[in-house]
Amino acid sequence: MALLSVPVDPVPAWVKIDLQLHRPYRTFFGFGHLRCEWCGEAWGRHGCPARESAARLFVYTARPPAIEAALLGGDLTPIDLRLRRGARSGTGRHRRKPRPYPPDHQPPNPLAAFHFPAVTA
Ligand SMILES: [Zn+2]
């Protein structure tokens, strides 16, 4: 029963770790261009793609006091709070890709090129 009294953090651990790891740094030759220190991706409005997904899930899962603390600590920016609204209003960016061949056309057997009669027959 003691476990029931333990406060459970609803935010996954990887989210907090990613928010800590992915930090911007200014490239030496790229004037004003920011890149991620950890994965090297270009730093956009919400950081690199990894940080953006972490920030999105943080805003989505964390309780208001935790979000406030993250804002004060600099792990989250006020712009990141908008990720929650935009989360569901995507314009199909995560749509499933269509199959490369029409549905009535069977994909060619890749083994046929090797002329294995036992396999292709
Ligand atoms: Zn990164």
Backbone and ligand atoms as CSV (ligand in chain L), in Angstrom:
chain,resi,resn,atom,element,x,y,z
A,1,MET,N,N,0.820,-1.211,0.000
A,1,MET,CA,C,0.000,0.000,0.000
A,1,MET,C,C,0.851,1.256,0.000
A,2,ALA,N,N,2.076,1.075,0.467
A,2,ALA,CA,C,2.948,2.246,0.525
A,2,ALA,C,C,3.204,2.804,-0.869
A,3,LEU,N,N,3.174,1.933,-1.864
A,3,LEU,CA,C,3.455,2.398,-3.222
A,3,LEU,C,C,2.383,3.375,-3.699
A,4,LEU,N,N,1.200,3.250,-3.184
A,4,LEU,CA,C,0.127,4.118,-3.646
A,4,LEU,C,C,0.344,5.563,-3.225
A,5,SER,N,N,1.107,5.769,-2.187
A,5,SER,CA,C,1.325,7.132,-1.723
A,5,SER,C,C,2.523,7.790,-2.399
A,6,VAL,N,N,3.250,7.007,-3.196
A,6,VAL,CA,C,4.407,7.594,-3.877
A,6,VAL,C,C,3.908,8.462,-5.025
A,7,PRO,N,N,4.279,9.714,-5.051
A,7,PRO,CA,C,3.836,10.554,-6.174
A,7,PRO,C,C,4.491,10.097,-7.469
A,8,VAL,N,N,3.654,9.879,-8.462
A,8,VAL,CA,C,4.162,9.392,-9.743
A,8,VAL,C,C,4.253,10.563,-10.708
A,9,ASP,N,N,5.415,10.716,-11.284
A,9,ASP,CA,C,5.591,11.762,-12.279
A,9,ASP,C,C,5.018,11.274,-13.599
A,10,PRO,N,N,4.003,11.948,-14.116
A,10,PRO,CA,C,3.401,11.468,-15.368
A,10,PRO,C,C,4.284,11.696,-16.585
A,11,VAL,N,N,5.324,12.486,-16.439
A,11,VAL,CA,C,6.187,12.771,-17.580
A,11,VAL,C,C,7.191,11.639,-17.734
A,12,PRO,N,N,7.274,11.051,-18.923
A,12,PRO,CA,C,8.278,9.998,-19.127
A,12,PRO,C,C,9.694,10.530,-18.908
A,13,ALA,N,N,10.550,9.646,-18.438
A,13,ALA,CA,C,11.908,10.080,-18.097
A,13,ALA,C,C,12.658,10.568,-19.326
A,14,TRP,N,N,12.432,9.902,-20.470
A,14,TRP,CA,C,13.209,10.293,-21.662
A,14,TRP,C,C,12.870,11.713,-22.084
A,15,VAL,N,N,11.651,12.159,-21.770
A,15,VAL,CA,C,11.271,13.516,-22.141
A,15,VAL,C,C,12.138,14.522,-21.396
A,16,LYS,N,N,12.292,14.295,-20.098
A,16,LYS,CA,C,13.098,15.229,-19.308
A,16,LYS,C,C,14.572,15.147,-19.696
A,17,ILE,N,N,15.003,13.923,-20.014
A,17,ILE,CA,C,16.405,13.763,-20.419
A,17,ILE,C,C,16.648,14.477,-21.743
A,18,ASP,N,N,15.720,14.304,-22.691
A,18,ASP,CA,C,15.900,14.936,-23.998
A,18,ASP,C,C,15.874,16.456,-23.885
A,19,LEU,N,N,15.023,16.958,-22.989
A,19,LEU,CA,C,14.981,18.410,-22.822
A,19,LEU,C,C,16.306,18.932,-22.259
A,20,GLN,N,N,16.976,18.095,-21.505
A,20,GLN,CA,C,18.262,18.523,-20.954
A,20,GLN,C,C,19.389,18.384,-21.979
A,21,LEU,N,N,19.331,17.305,-22.759
A,21,LEU,CA,C,20.461,17.015,-23.653
A,21,LEU,C,C,20.483,17.927,-24.871
A,22,HIS,N,N,19.305,18.153,-25.440
A,22,HIS,CA,C,19.273,18.883,-26.704
A,22,HIS,C,C,19.277,20.376,-26.432
A,23,ARG,N,N,20.432,20.951,-26.583
A,23,ARG,CA,C,20.625,22.381,-26.332
A,23,ARG,C,C,21.173,23.029,-27.591
A,24,PRO,N,N,20.831,24.301,-27.804
A,24,PRO,CA,C,21.360,24.972,-29.000
A,24,PRO,C,C,22.774,25.489,-28.768
A,25,TYR,N,N,23.529,25.505,-29.825
A,25,TYR,CA,C,24.802,26.222,-29.774
A,25,TYR,C,C,24.974,26.964,-31.086
A,26,ARG,N,N,25.702,28.011,-31.039
A,26,ARG,CA,C,25.897,28.855,-32.204
A,26,ARG,C,C,27.087,28.337,-32.989
A,27,THR,N,N,26.841,28.020,-34.243
A,27,THR,CA,C,27.944,27.513,-35.050
A,27,THR,C,C,28.947,28.627,-35.302
A,28,PHE,N,N,30.185,28.242,-35.447
A,28,PHE,CA,C,31.239,29.252,-35.512
A,28,PHE,C,C,31.148,30.083,-36.795
A,29,PHE,N,N,30.895,29.398,-37.900
A,29,PHE,CA,C,30.865,30.134,-39.165
A,29,PHE,C,C,29.459,30.547,-39.583
A,30,GLY,N,N,28.490,29.803,-39.118
A,30,GLY,CA,C,27.136,30.176,-39.492
A,30,GLY,C,C,26.656,31.308,-38.611
A,31,PHE,N,N,26.655,32.496,-39.120
A,31,PHE,CA,C,26.338,33.649,-38.287
A,31,PHE,C,C,24.883,33.578,-37.863
A,32,GLY,N,N,24.675,33.453,-36.595
A,32,GLY,CA,C,23.318,33.429,-36.082
A,32,GLY,C,C,22.602,32.113,-36.268
A,33,HIS,N,N,23.279,31.135,-36.870
A,33,HIS,CA,C,22.629,29.849,-37.053
A,33,HIS,C,C,22.865,28.973,-35.836
A,34,LEU,N,N,21.782,28.400,-35.358
A,34,LEU,CA,C,21.875,27.546,-34.182
A,34,LEU,C,C,21.742,26.092,-34.602
A,35,ARG,N,N,22.512,25.290,-33.917
A,35,ARG,CA,C,22.404,23.844,-34.138
A,35,ARG,C,C,22.289,23.162,-32.789
A,36,CYS,N,N,21.792,21.935,-32.826
A,36,CYS,CA,C,21.659,21.210,-31.573
A,36,CYS,C,C,23.017,20.662,-31.160
A,37,GLU,N,N,23.291,20.850,-29.897
A,37,GLU,CA,C,24.558,20.395,-29.350
A,37,GLU,C,C,24.641,18.877,-29.358
A,38,TRP,N,N,23.502,18.230,-29.193
A,38,TRP,CA,C,23.506,16.783,-28.968
A,38,TRP,C,C,23.385,16.007,-30.273
A,39,CYS,N,N,22.446,16.387,-31.129
A,39,CYS,CA,C,22.236,15.602,-32.343
A,39,CYS,C,C,22.657,16.355,-33.604
A,40,GLY,N,N,22.996,17.617,-33.499
A,40,GLY,CA,C,23.523,18.330,-34.648
A,40,GLY,C,C,22.476,18.802,-35.626
A,41,GLU,N,N,21.195,18.592,-35.319
A,41,GLU,CA,C,20.139,19.059,-36.217
A,41,GLU,C,C,20.004,20.574,-36.125
A,42,ALA,N,N,19.464,21.170,-37.169
A,42,ALA,CA,C,19.238,22.611,-37.160
A,42,ALA,C,C,18.238,22.969,-36.067
A,43,TRP,N,N,18.490,24.085,-35.431
A,43,TRP,CA,C,17.664,24.504,-34.306
A,43,TRP,C,C,16.557,25.418,-34.802
A,44,GLY,N,N,15.341,24.932,-34.735
A,44,GLY,CA,C,14.211,25.728,-35.189
A,44,GLY,C,C,13.532,26.425,-34.032
A,45,ARG,N,N,12.268,26.748,-34.246
A,45,ARG,CA,C,11.527,27.473,-33.213
A,45,ARG,C,C,11.422,26.646,-31.937
A,46,HIS,N,N,11.235,25.358,-32.100
A,46,HIS,CA,C,11.104,24.490,-30.937
A,46,HIS,C,C,12.345,23.618,-30.761
A,47,GLY,N,N,13.437,24.022,-31.366
A,47,GLY,CA,C,14.640,23.222,-31.246
A,47,GLY,C,C,14.709,22.171,-32.325
A,48,CYS,N,N,15.536,21.163,-32.092
A,48,CYS,CA,C,15.679,20.088,-33.070
A,48,CYS,C,C,14.442,19.185,-32.979
A,49,PRO,N,N,14.244,18.304,-33.960
A,49,PRO,CA,C,13.057,17.443,-33.938
A,49,PRO,C,C,12.920,16.638,-32.651
A,50,ALA,N,N,14.035,16.177,-32.114
A,50,ALA,CA,C,13.960,15.380,-30.882
A,50,ALA,C,C,13.477,16.227,-29.717
A,51,ARG,N,N,13.983,17.445,-29.634
A,51,ARG,CA,C,13.542,18.300,-28.537
A,51,ARG,C,C,12.088,18.720,-28.714
A,52,GLU,N,N,11.704,18.935,-29.970
A,52,GLU,CA,C,10.319,19.352,-30.201
A,52,GLU,C,C,9.342,18.273,-29.748
A,53,SER,N,N,9.635,17.028,-30.078
A,53,SER,CA,C,8.717,15.973,-29.656
A,53,SER,C,C,8.754,15.808,-28.149
A,54,ALA,N,N,9.932,16.009,-27.548
A,54,ALA,CA,C,10.010,15.907,-26.090
A,54,ALA,C,C,9.233,17.042,-25.435
A,55,ALA,N,N,9.371,18.252,-25.977
A,55,ALA,CA,C,8.661,19.392,-25.409
A,55,ALA,C,C,7.161,19.217,-25.580
A,56,ARG,N,N,6.776,18.665,-26.733
A,56,ARG,CA,C,5.345,18.456,-26.961
A,56,ARG,C,C,4.770,17.485,-25.937
A,57,LEU,N,N,5.484,16.404,-25.708
A,57,LEU,CA,C,4.972,15.425,-24.755
A,57,LEU,C,C,5.043,15.966,-23.331
A,58,PHE,N,N,6.028,16.789,-23.057
A,58,PHE,CA,C,6.117,17.375,-21.719
A,58,PHE,C,C,4.915,18.267,-21.461
A,59,VAL,N,N,4.624,19.144,-22.399
A,59,VAL,CA,C,3.479,20.038,-22.240
A,59,VAL,C,C,2.194,19.231,-22.138
A,60,TYR,N,N,2.187,18.104,-22.833
A,60,TYR,CA,C,0.979,17.290,-22.861
A,60,TYR,C,C,0.785,16.513,-21.569
A,61,THR,N,N,1.864,16.060,-20.953
A,61,THR,CA,C,1.737,15.142,-19.823
A,61,THR,C,C,1.989,15.811,-18.479
A,62,ALA,N,N,2.811,16.854,-18.444
A,62,ALA,CA,C,3.224,17.400,-17.151
A,62,ALA,C,C,2.084,18.162,-16.489
A,63,ARG,N,N,2.117,18.187,-15.187
A,63,ARG,CA,C,1.139,18.970,-14.435
A,63,ARG,C,C,1.571,20.434,-14.447
A,64,PRO,N,N,0.602,21.333,-14.265
A,64,PRO,CA,C,0.916,22.777,-14.334
A,64,PRO,C,C,2.099,23.216,-13.472
A,65,PRO,N,N,2.254,22.719,-12.228
A,65,PRO,CA,C,3.438,23.164,-11.459
A,65,PRO,C,C,4.749,22.757,-12.120
A,66,ALA,N,N,4.760,21.553,-12.728
A,66,ALA,CA,C,5.989,21.093,-13.379
A,66,ALA,C,C,6.288,21.947,-14.608
A,67,ILE,N,N,5.251,22.347,-15.326
A,67,ILE,CA,C,5.453,23.185,-16.506
A,67,ILE,C,C,5.991,24.555,-16.082
A,68,GLU,N,N,5.433,25.046,-14.993
A,68,GLU,CA,C,5.897,26.346,-14.503
A,68,GLU,C,C,7.365,26.277,-14.096
A,69,ALA,N,N,7.722,25.188,-13.429
A,69,ALA,CA,C,9.119,25.027,-13.007
A,69,ALA,C,C,10.039,24.904,-14.216
A,70,ALA,N,N,9.566,24.201,-15.249
A,70,ALA,CA,C,10.398,24.040,-16.442
A,70,ALA,C,C,10.573,25.376,-17.156
A,71,LEU,N,N,9.526,26.194,-17.136
A,71,LEU,CA,C,9.632,27.512,-17.760
A,71,LEU,C,C,10.642,28.377,-17.000
A,72,LEU,N,N,10.577,28.311,-15.673
A,72,LEU,CA,C,11.496,29.115,-14.866
A,72,LEU,C,C,12.924,28.608,-15.016
A,73,GLY,N,N,13.062,27.278,-15.116
A,73,GLY,CA,C,14.395,26.704,-15.216
A,73,GLY,C,C,15.003,26.818,-16.598
A,74,GLY,N,N,14.219,27.237,-17.570
A,74,GLY,CA,C,14.754,27.392,-18.909
A,74,GLY,C,C,14.691,26.129,-19.750
A,75,ASP,N,N,14.119,25.046,-19.223
A,75,ASP,CA,C,13.988,23.837,-20.025
A,75,ASP,C,C,12.892,23.962,-21.069
A,76,LEU,N,N,11.986,24.882,-20.831
A,76,LEU,CA,C,10.849,25.062,-21.729
A,76,LEU,C,C,10.733,26.550,-22.028
A,77,THR,N,N,10.359,26.860,-23.250
A,77,THR,CA,C,10.149,28.265,-23.590
A,77,THR,C,C,8.649,28.513,-23.725
A,78,PRO,N,N,8.228,29.750,-23.566
A,78,PRO,CA,C,6.780,30.032,-23.712
A,78,PRO,C,C,6.236,29.621,-25.069
A,79,ILE,N,N,7.083,29.624,-26.093
A,79,ILE,CA,C,6.602,29.198,-27.415
A,79,ILE,C,C,6.266,27.717,-27.407
A,80,ASP,N,N,7.003,26.967,-26.586
A,80,ASP,CA,C,6.752,25.524,-26.551
A,80,ASP,C,C,5.361,25.201,-26.054
A,81,LEU,N,N,4.772,26.105,-25.297
A,81,LEU,CA,C,3.427,25.837,-24.774
A,81,LEU,C,C,2.408,25.757,-25.894
A,82,ARG,N,N,2.719,26.348,-27.023
A,82,ARG,CA,C,1.764,26.293,-28.138
A,82,ARG,C,C,1.776,24.938,-28.814
A,83,LEU,N,N,2.759,24.125,-28.496
A,83,LEU,CA,C,2.835,22.821,-29.141
A,83,LEU,C,C,1.604,21.993,-28.830
A,84,ARG,N,N,1.019,22.253,-27.682
A,84,ARG,CA,C,-0.124,21.430,-27.293
A,84,ARG,C,C,-1.287,21.652,-28.236
A,85,ARG,N,N,-1.520,22.928,-28.574
A,85,ARG,CA,C,-2.649,23.203,-29.452
A,85,ARG,C,C,-2.403,22.663,-30.843
A,86,GLY,N,N,-1.179,22.812,-31.298
A,86,GLY,CA,C,-0.893,22.377,-32.659
A,86,GLY,C,C,-0.760,20.878,-32.790
A,87,ALA,N,N,-0.793,20.183,-31.650
A,87,ALA,CA,C,-0.506,18.749,-31.705
A,87,ALA,C,C,-1.521,17.995,-32.554
A,88,ARG,N,N,-2.797,18.382,-32.435
A,88,ARG,CA,C,-3.822,17.606,-33.127
A,88,ARG,C,C,-4.261,18.267,-34.435
A,89,SER,N,N,-3.840,19.482,-34.661
A,89,SER,CA,C,-4.326,20.183,-35.843
A,89,SER,C,C,-3.337,20.061,-36.997
A,90,GLY,N,N,-2.569,19.003,-36.998
A,90,GLY,CA,C,-1.616,18.813,-38.083
A,90,GLY,C,C,-2.326,18.623,-39.407
A,91,THR,N,N,-1.647,18.953,-40.484
A,91,THR,CA,C,-2.269,18.858,-41.801
A,91,THR,C,C,-1.836,17.572,-42.489
A,92,GLY,N,N,-1.824,16.502,-41.745
A,92,GLY,CA,C,-1.506,15.228,-42.350
A,92,GLY,C,C,-0.030,14.999,-42.556
A,93,ARG,N,N,0.775,15.591,-41.724
A,93,ARG,CA,C,2.211,15.382,-41.888
A,93,ARG,C,C,2.601,13.955,-41.547
A,94,HIS,N,N,1.796,13.344,-40.693
A,94,HIS,CA,C,2.129,11.985,-40.275
A,94,HIS,C,C,1.245,10.966,-40.976
A,95,ARG,N,N,0.715,11.376,-42.116
A,95,ARG,CA,C,-0.118,10.462,-42.864
A,95,ARG,C,C,0.708,9.283,-43.348
A,96,ARG,N,N,0.030,8.183,-43.437
A,96,ARG,CA,C,0.723,7.007,-43.914
A,96,ARG,C,C,1.036,7.166,-45.402
A,97,LYS,N,N,2.206,6.749,-45.775
A,97,LYS,CA,C,2.573,6.856,-47.180
A,97,LYS,C,C,1.798,5.845,-48.005
A,98,PRO,N,N,1.385,6.225,-49.206
A,98,PRO,CA,C,0.707,5.240,-50.055
A,98,PRO,C,C,1.686,4.181,-50.528
A,99,ARG,N,N,1.121,3.047,-50.880
A,99,ARG,CA,C,1.976,1.980,-51.381
A,99,ARG,C,C,2.603,2.403,-52.712
A,100,PRO,N,N,3.802,1.960,-52.965
A,100,PRO,CA,C,4.473,2.377,-54.203
A,100,PRO,C,C,3.889,1.719,-55.440
A,101,TYR,N,N,3.079,0.685,-55.280
A,101,TYR,CA,C,2.492,0.030,-56.440
A,101,TYR,C,C,0.985,0.010,-56.262
A,102,PRO,N,N,0.244,-0.019,-57.368
A,102,PRO,CA,C,-1.222,-0.037,-57.241
A,102,PRO,C,C,-1.685,-1.285,-56.510
A,103,PRO,N,N,-2.821,-1.205,-55.827
A,103,PRO,CA,C,-3.242,-2.316,-54.970
A,103,PRO,C,C,-3.539,-3.595,-55.732
A,104,ASP,N,N,-3.920,-3.474,-57.032
A,104,ASP,CA,C,-4.249,-4.701,-57.759
A,104,ASP,C,C,-3.013,-5.341,-58.375
A,105,HIS,N,N,-1.892,-4.654,-58.292
A,105,HIS,CA,C,-0.671,-5.157,-58.901
A,105,HIS,C,C,0.193,-5.812,-57.844
A,106,GLN,N,N,0.468,-7.065,-58.039
A,106,GLN,CA,C,1.308,-7.758,-57.076
A,106,GLN,C,C,2.751,-7.284,-57.209
A,107,PRO,N,N,3.435,-7.053,-56.093
A,107,PRO,CA,C,4.846,-6.665,-56.211
A,107,PRO,C,C,5.653,-7.813,-56.799
A,108,PRO,N,N,6.606,-7.471,-57.639
A,108,PRO,CA,C,7.398,-8.546,-58.264
A,108,PRO,C,C,8.216,-9.297,-57.215
A,109,ASN,N,N,8.359,-10.561,-57.464
A,109,ASN,CA,C,9.140,-11.373,-56.536
A,109,ASN,C,C,10.613,-11.025,-56.695
A,110,PRO,N,N,11.242,-10.498,-55.659
A,110,PRO,CA,C,12.655,-10.118,-55.804
A,110,PRO,C,C,13.555,-11.322,-56.003
A,111,LEU,N,N,13.085,-12.493,-55.624
A,111,LEU,CA,C,13.930,-13.678,-55.779
A,111,LEU,C,C,13.906,-14.198,-57.205
A,112,ALA,N,N,12.954,-13.730,-58.010
A,112,ALA,CA,C,12.840,-14.249,-59.366
A,112,ALA,C,C,14.081,-13.919,-60.190
A,113,ALA,N,N,14.752,-12.814,-59.854
A,113,ALA,CA,C,15.917,-12.414,-60.620
A,113,ALA,C,C,17.073,-13.388,-60.438
A,114,PHE,N,N,17.048,-14.154,-59.375
A,114,PHE,CA,C,18.164,-15.053,-59.106
A,114,PHE,C,C,17.979,-16.428,-59.740
A,115,HIS,N,N,16.820,-16.656,-60.340
A,115,HIS,CA,C,16.540,-17.896,-61.045
A,115,HIS,C,C,16.745,-19.104,-60.145
A,116,PHE,N,N,16.155,-19.049,-58.978
A,116,PHE,CA,C,16.125,-20.224,-58.147
A,116,PHE,C,C,14.821,-20.946,-58.439
A,117,PRO,N,N,14.861,-22.015,-59.215
A,117,PRO,CA,C,13.586,-22.665,-59.570
A,117,PRO,C,C,12.857,-23.192,-58.328
A,118,ALA,N,N,13.600,-23.646,-57.361
A,118,ALA,CA,C,12.955,-24.231,-56.183
A,118,ALA,C,C,12.217,-23.162,-55.390
A,119,VAL,N,N,12.762,-21.930,-55.396
A,119,VAL,CA,C,12.173,-20.874,-54.571
A,119,VAL,C,C,11.046,-20.191,-55.305
A,120,THR,N,N,11.262,-19.950,-56.607
A,120,THR,CA,C,10.290,-19.126,-57.336
A,120,THR,C,C,9.126,-19.949,-57.838
A,121,ALA,N,N,9.264,-21.259,-57.910
A,121,ALA,CA,C,8.196,-22.078,-58.477
A,121,ALA,C,C,6.987,-22.085,-57.543
L,1,ZN,ZN,ZN,18.872,17.586,-30.679
